[in-house]
Amino acid sequence: MRSFKKVKKIIEINPNSADAKAFGQLIMSLETEQDFPLQTLYDLNAAEFDLALEVLKDWRLGRFYIGKAKVFDASKNSTVQTPNTQNTMK
């Protein structure tokens, strides 16, 4: 998730730069699930393009972690048994 810190730094240092605007647009697009023009990525230089790809990978990984947490909570809740429903062998 270091890519998010790098992007944050780029945006904070010069929020009016083309790179900062591109990264801001990318993050907002991912968060709101809106379309993002790929040409914006192609306009970045090689290092920033690679960073944008890192952001995409990290964003996707983060979604899996959120999904993992949700399924863990659901699983935990489904395995909690009350004394009346516990199976006991006698």
Buried (B, 14 or more C-beta within 10 A) or exposed (E): EEBBEBBEEBBEEEEEEEBBBBBBBBBEBBEEEEEBEEEBBEEBEEEBBEBBEBBBEBBEEEEEEEEEEEEEEEEEEEEEEEEEEEEEEE
